[in-house]
Amino acid sequence: MRVAIIGAGLGGIAAAVKLKKSTSAEFVVFEQSAGVGGTWYDNRYPGCEVDVHSHAYSFSFLRYDWKRTHATQPELLAYAEHVVERFGLTPHLRLNTRVTDLVWEESTSTYTLSTADGDSHEFDVVISALGLLSVPRYPEWPGLETFAGPCFHTSRWEEHDLTGKSVAVVGTGSTAVQIIPSIAPVAGRVHVFQREPGWIEPKNEREYTERERWTFRNVPLVQRLHRARIFHQGNKRFKGYDVGSRRQRRMREVCERFIAGAIADPRTRAAVTPGYPWGCKRPVLSSTFYPALNRDNVELVPHAVTRVTPTAVVDATGTTRDIDVLILSTGFQPTKFLAGLDVKGRDGRSIHDVWRERASAFLGITVPGFPNFFILYGPNTNGGVSVIAQLERQAEVMVGAVRRMERARHGSVDTSPNATRRFVEWVDRRLATSASAMNSGCHNYYHDPSGHNVTQWPAGHLAYAVATRVLARFGLRTRR
């Protein structure tokens, strides 16, 4: 069988490894960038690192000598490259190649895949591993295009000498809280624009000792138990998303104690304390952001930006601040799944037309009417302790379908519309009582313009592992 994988991030790498280990399929991995790693190739801003423990933010099928509890961007990029080399994936890569279109051919049960350079290829199965946080969201402030100094999104980082410069960082999410402590020691002034505060927990990151690293390398059981403990703690932490739970109160207390102990100024403490439940928006982990706000050259502006002039930024109170550099930490467009890729299934229907009212997929992986097409990191799969574990489970569903098609001498696998509907209804019922619900009082990236939560998985990873292992056989149908 011929399989195409779109994207060489950690999701695409997981799919390639599992295909190679468990099937006889021929596969090609298309990647628009010049290297593998996905988000860890694209994001190179100062302080960039993961906020999940390294031993959980890694594949279960390969032990690795992690240096820190939370890996930095260079470490994660090196890890992706190591996995590619370790499993011999390099000959399968087609870098600097952007896929633009997929068209299902019913008569041959194949997809015609087209690339931006005008080439076309035929595949029996296509796997989209485009990721969730890959399309930057640029604000629509009046005057933004007139700003005369350097202005860029954090995921498109530009190297500039910030020494002595007045810098505006717009946003206080997971990316901004890593950048601000990194640039504050060199910048002349850092203005931090916060539209809405977020709950921030201490990250407690550190280097592993040489003894710890030796033990993880040489005593596999210790590494497995350590990984299991991280997942167990993450599953317990997930209970905090129930707004009436003791875990919710405990998580808020942890964050409030952190604010009280880390920030000196009472006004700043009040400004960074949210008025909504913990988990309403993505909780942030950082040990260095709050201490950075104590610096004399760092100013927290607890107001949204409303417009930009050639030399300044204006906030919602009308206050103007002159700046030299404008850094946009304004997030991504996670609800626009498969942006930049046009997929046509049975009867020539575009997946974006099918998703006009809302993006949905069975187990977040397959869409009825789009045979032999699988999505990694699709609708309602974000969360569950570690996205890497989620990606592995999704790749296993795909591999199981490929093996069934191999036994049946190809044909196609499609999805039951009823199974998809029931799955989406169950997700919606679970999320309706979560802290991330629309009426919880915060702005988050989880909801589409119609108010549907289309990004989050409503339980821990164990539930997703069980669902993908058991439900996939009932929702996917093989045709000869």
C-alpha positions in Angstrom: 0.0 0.0 0.0 1.1 3.5 -0.7 0.7 6.0 2.2 1.3 9.7 2.3 2.0 11.5 5.6 1.6 15.3 5.5 3.8 16.9 8.1 7.1 15.8 9.7 6.4 17.1 13.2 6.1 14.6 16.1 2.7 13.4 14.9 4.0 12.6 11.4 7.1 10.9 12.8 4.9 8.8 15.1 2.8 7.7 12.1 5.9 6.9 10.1 7.5 4.8 12.8 4.4 2.8 13.5 3.8 2.2 9.8 7.3 1.0 9.4 7.2 -1.3 12.4 3.7 -2.8 11.9 2.9 -2.8 8.1 4.5 -3.4 4.8 3.3 -0.1 3.4 5.4 2.2 1.3 5.2 5.7 2.6 6.3 9.2 1.9 6.4 12.1 4.5 5.8 15.5 3.0 7.1 18.5 5.0 6.8 22.2 3.9 9.8 23.3 6.1 13.4 22.6 5.5 13.7 20.2 8.5 11.7 17.9 10.7 10.2 18.7 14.1 7.1 20.7 13.2 6.4 23.3 15.9 9.9 22.7 17.4 11.4 23.6 14.1 9.3 26.7 13.5 9.4 28.2 17.0 12.8 29.4 17.9 12.1 32.3 20.2 14.2 33.0 23.4 13.3 30.7 26.3 11.3 28.3 24.1 10.7 25.0 25.9 7.9 22.5 26.5 5.7 22.7 29.6 5.1 18.9 29.9 7.7 16.7 31.6 10.2 15.4 29.1 9.6 11.7 29.9 5.9 12.2 29.1 6.5 14.5 26.1 8.3 11.7 24.2 7.4 8.5 22.5 6.7 5.3 24.5 8.6 3.2 22.0 12.0 4.8 22.6 13.9 5.6 25.7 15.9 8.9 25.5 18.5 10.6 27.7 16.7 13.8 28.6 18.9 16.4 30.3 16.1 18.4 31.9 12.7 17.8 33.5 11.3 20.1 30.7 13.1 20.0 27.4 14.2 23.2 25.5 13.5 23.8 21.9 17.0 22.8 20.7 16.7 19.5 22.7 13.2 18.7 21.2 14.4 19.4 17.7 17.4 17.2 18.3 15.0 14.5 19.7 12.9 14.6 16.5 16.0 14.3 14.4 17.2 11.4 16.5 14.0 9.5 16.1 14.1 10.0 12.3 17.6 8.7 12.2 17.1 5.9 14.7 14.2 4.4 12.7 15.6 5.1 9.2 13.0 7.6 8.1 15.3 10.0 6.2 14.8 8.2 2.8 11.0 8.7 3.2 11.2 12.5 3.7 10.3 15.1 1.1 11.3 18.4 2.7 10.5 21.8 1.3 7.4 20.3 -0.2 3.9 21.8 0.6 0.8 19.7 -0.1 -2.1 21.8 -1.3 -4.8 19.4 -2.5 -6.2 15.9 -2.0 -8.8 14.4 -4.3 -10.5 11.0 -3.7 -10.9 8.8 -6.8 -13.7 6.4 -6.2 -12.9 4.1 -9.2 -9.4 3.4 -7.9 -10.0 3.9 -4.2 -7.0 6.3 -4.1 -6.2 9.9 -3.5 -4.5 12.2 -6.0 -2.1 14.4 -3.9 -0.9 17.7 -5.4 2.0 19.8 -4.2 2.7 23.6 -4.4 5.4 22.9 -7.0 2.8 21.4 -9.4 3.6 17.7 -8.9 0.9 15.1 -8.3 1.1 11.6 -6.8 -1.3 8.8 -6.1 -1.7 7.2 -2.7 -4.0 4.6 -1.2 -4.0 6.3 2.3 -3.3 9.8 3.4 -2.5 10.9 6.9 -2.7 14.6 7.9 -0.2 15.5 10.6 -0.4 19.3 10.3 -0.7 20.0 14.0 -3.0 22.3 15.9 -1.0 25.4 16.7 0.7 26.1 13.4 -1.3 29.0 11.8 -0.4 32.3 13.5 -3.2 34.7 14.5 -2.4 38.2 13.6 -4.4 41.0 15.3 -6.4 43.5 13.2 -5.3 46.7 15.1 -5.7 49.9 13.1 -2.3 51.2 12.1 -0.4 47.9 12.6 1.0 47.9 9.1 2.4 51.4 9.7 4.7 50.5 12.5 8.2 51.5 11.5 10.2 49.2 13.7 10.6 45.4 13.7 7.3 43.7 14.2 6.8 39.9 14.1 4.8 37.0 15.5 6.6 34.8 18.0 6.3 31.7 15.8 8.1 33.6 13.1 10.8 34.9 15.4 13.3 37.5 14.0 16.7 38.0 15.5 17.2 41.6 16.5 19.6 43.2 18.9 17.2 44.2 21.8 19.9 45.8 23.9 18.6 49.0 25.4 15.5 48.9 23.2 11.9 49.6 24.3 10.0 46.4 23.5 6.3 45.7 23.6 5.2 42.1 24.1 1.5 41.6 23.4 0.0 38.6 25.2 0.7 36.7 28.4 0.1 33.1 27.3 2.5 30.2 27.3 4.8 31.7 24.7 5.0 35.2 26.1 5.8 34.0 29.7 8.9 32.3 28.3 10.1 35.2 26.1 9.7 38.0 28.7 12.1 36.6 31.3 14.6 35.9 28.5 14.7 39.4 27.0 14.2 41.5 30.1 17.8 41.4 31.2 19.0 42.9 27.9 16.1 45.2 26.8 16.0 48.8 28.0 12.2 48.5 28.7 9.7 45.7 28.3 6.0 46.6 28.2 3.8 43.5 28.7 0.3 44.0 27.4 -2.2 41.7 29.1 -5.8 41.6 27.7 -6.8 39.1 30.3 -4.8 37.3 33.1 -4.3 33.6 33.1 -3.8 31.1 35.9 -0.1 30.4 36.1 1.5 27.5 38.1 5.1 27.2 39.1 6.8 24.9 36.6 9.6 23.7 38.8 11.9 22.9 35.9 15.5 21.8 36.5 18.4 19.9 35.2 18.5 16.2 35.9 21.5 15.1 38.0 24.0 12.8 36.5 22.8 10.0 38.8 19.2 10.5 37.7 20.2 10.4 34.0 22.3 7.3 34.5 19.4 5.5 36.3 16.9 6.5 33.5 19.4 5.2 30.9 20.3 1.9 32.6 17.3 0.9 34.6 14.4 0.8 32.2 11.8 0.0 34.9 12.7 3.2 36.7 12.1 5.3 33.6 8.8 3.5 32.9 7.6 4.0 36.5 8.6 7.7 36.3 6.6 8.1 33.1 3.6 6.3 34.6 3.8 8.6 37.7 3.7 11.7 35.5 0.6 10.4 33.7 -1.1 9.4 37.0 -0.5 12.9 38.3 -1.8 14.4 35.1 -4.9 12.4 35.2 -5.6 13.6 38.8 -4.9 17.1 37.8 -7.5 16.8 35.1 -10.2 16.5 37.7 -9.6 20.2 38.4 -11.6 21.1 35.3 -14.7 20.2 37.2 -15.6 23.7 38.6 -17.2 22.3 41.7 -14.4 19.8 42.6 -11.9 19.9 45.4 -9.1 19.7 42.8 -10.4 22.9 41.2 -10.1 24.7 44.6 -6.7 23.2 45.1 -5.4 24.3 41.7 -6.6 27.9 42.4 -4.9 27.9 45.8 -1.6 26.7 44.3 -1.8 29.6 41.8 -2.8 32.2 44.3 0.0 31.2 46.7 2.4 31.5 43.8 1.2 35.0 43.0 1.5 36.1 46.6 5.0 34.7 47.0 6.5 35.8 43.7 5.2 39.3 43.0 6.1 42.2 45.2 3.7 44.9 44.0 0.1 44.5 45.3 -1.4 46.2 42.2 0.4 43.8 40.0 -0.7 40.8 42.1 -4.3 42.0 41.7 -3.9 42.5 37.9 -2.6 39.0 37.2 -5.2 37.2 39.3 -8.1 35.9 37.1 -11.7 36.1 38.1 -12.7 32.9 36.3 -12.2 29.2 37.2 -8.9 27.5 36.8 -8.9 25.7 33.4 -11.2 28.1 31.7 -8.4 28.8 29.4 -5.2 26.9 29.0 -3.3 26.9 32.3 0.2 28.3 32.0 3.3 26.8 33.7 6.2 29.2 34.4 8.6 29.7 37.3 10.2 32.8 35.9 7.4 35.1 34.5 6.1 36.5 37.8 9.7 37.3 39.1 10.3 39.1 35.9 7.5 41.4 36.6 9.4 42.6 39.7 12.1 44.1 37.5 12.3 47.9 37.3 12.5 47.8 33.5 9.4 45.6 33.1 5.9 47.1 33.1 2.7 45.1 33.2 0.0 46.8 31.2 -3.3 45.1 32.2 -5.2 46.4 29.1 -5.7 45.3 25.5 -4.0 47.0 22.6 -6.4 49.0 20.5 -4.2 50.6 17.8 -0.6 51.1 16.7 1.2 54.2 15.3 4.5 54.2 13.4 6.4 54.6 16.8 4.0 53.5 19.5 1.3 51.2 20.9 -2.0 52.6 22.3 -3.9 50.6 24.9 -7.7 50.5 25.8 -7.3 53.4 28.2 -5.9 55.6 25.4 -2.4 55.6 26.9 0.4 55.7 24.3 3.8 54.0 24.9 6.7 54.7 22.5 8.4 51.4 21.5 11.2 50.3 19.2 10.2 46.6 18.7 6.7 45.0 18.6 6.4 41.3 19.4 3.1 39.6 18.8 2.4 36.7 21.1 -1.2 36.6 19.9 -1.6 32.9 19.5 -2.8 30.7 16.7 -5.9 29.7 14.8 -6.5 26.2 16.2 -10.2 25.9 15.2 -9.2 26.2 11.5 -8.3 22.6 11.0 -6.4 21.6 7.8 -5.9 25.3 6.9 -4.1 25.5 3.6 -5.1 22.0 2.6 -8.1 21.3 0.4 -9.4 17.7 0.8 -12.2 16.4 -1.5 -13.8 13.1 -0.6 -16.7 11.1 -2.0 -18.9 13.0 -4.5 -16.3 15.7 -4.7 -17.3 17.3 -1.3 -14.7 19.5 0.3 -13.9 18.8 3.9 -14.1 22.5 4.6 -17.7 22.5 3.3 -18.6 19.6 5.5 -17.1 21.5 8.4 -18.8 24.7 7.6 -20.9 24.6 10.8 -18.3 22.9 12.9 -15.2 20.7 12.6 -15.8 17.2 13.9 -14.3 13.7 13.4 -14.8 10.3 14.9 -12.3 10.0 17.8 -10.9 13.2 16.2 -9.3 11.0 13.5 -11.7 10.2 10.6 -14.5 12.0 8.9 -17.5 10.2 7.2 -17.3 10.4 3.4 -13.5 10.8 3.3 -12.3 7.2 3.0 -8.7 6.3 3.8 -8.0 9.8 5.2 -6.8 10.1 8.8 -6.1 13.2 10.9 -3.6 13.4 13.8 -4.3 16.1 16.3 -7.8 16.5 14.9 -10.9 18.0 16.4 -11.4 17.4 20.2 -8.1 15.6 20.8 -6.1 18.3 22.5 -5.2 17.5 26.1 -4.9 14.3 28.0 -1.6 14.9 29.9 0.7 14.7 26.8 -0.2 15.4 23.2 2.6 12.9 22.2 0.7 10.1 23.8 -2.5 11.2 22.1 -0.7 11.2 18.8 0.6 7.7 19.3 -2.9 6.5 20.0 -4.2 8.2 16.8 -1.4 6.7 14.8 -2.3 3.2 16.1 -5.8 3.6 14.9 -4.5 4.5 11.5 -2.0 1.6 11.4 -4.8 -0.8 12.4 -6.9 0.4 9.5 -4.0 0.0 7.1 -3.3 -3.5 8.3 -7.0 -4.4 7.7 -6.8 -3.0 4.2 -3.7 -5.0 3.6 -5.4 -8.2 4.6 -8.4 -7.3 2.4 -6.1 -6.5 -0.5 -6.7 -2.8 -0.2 -10.2 -1.3 -0.7 -11.2 1.5 1.6 -12.0 2.3 5.2 -14.8 4.8 5.9 -16.4 6.1 9.0 -19.9 5.5 10.4 -21.9 8.8 10.5 -23.9 7.5 13.4 -20.7 6.6 15.4 -19.3 10.1 14.6 -22.5 11.8 15.8 -22.7 9.8 19.0 -19.0 10.6 19.7 -19.5 14.3 19.2 -22.6 14.3 21.4 -20.7 12.6 24.2 -17.8 15.1 23.9 -20.2 18.1 24.0 -22.0 16.7 27.1 -18.7 16.3 28.9 -17.4 19.7 28.0 -20.6 21.5 28.9 -19.8 21.1 32.6 -16.1 21.8 32.2 -14.3 25.0 33.4 -13.6 25.6 29.7 -17.3 26.0 28.8 -18.3 29.2 26.9 -20.1 30.6 30.0 -17.1 30.3 32.3 -16.0 33.9 31.9 -12.8 33.9 29.9 -11.5 34.1 26.4 -9.8 30.9 25.2 -8.8 29.3 21.9 -11.0 26.3 22.3 -14.2 27.5 20.6 -15.1 28.1 17.0 -17.1 31.3 16.0 -20.4 29.4 16.6 -19.4 28.6 20.2 -18.5 24.9 19.8 -15.5 23.6 21.7 -13.8 21.9 18.8 -10.3 21.5 20.2 -10.4 19.9 23.7 -10.5 16.2 24.7 -12.9 16.1 27.7 -11.0 13.5 29.8 -7.6 12.1 30.7 -5.3 10.2 28.4 -6.4 6.8 29.8 -9.9 7.4 28.5 -8.6 8.3 25.1 -6.4 5.2 25.0 -9.4 3.0 25.8 -11.6 4.8 23.3 -9.2 4.5 20.4 -8.4 0.8 21.3 -12.1 -0.3 21.6 -14.3 2.1 19.7 -12.2 2.3 16.5 -13.4 -1.2 15.4 -17.0 -0.2 15.7 -16.8 3.2 13.9 -14.5 2.3 11.0 -15.9 0.1 8.2 -13.7 -1.7 5.6 -15.0 -2.0 2.0 -13.5 -4.2 -0.8 
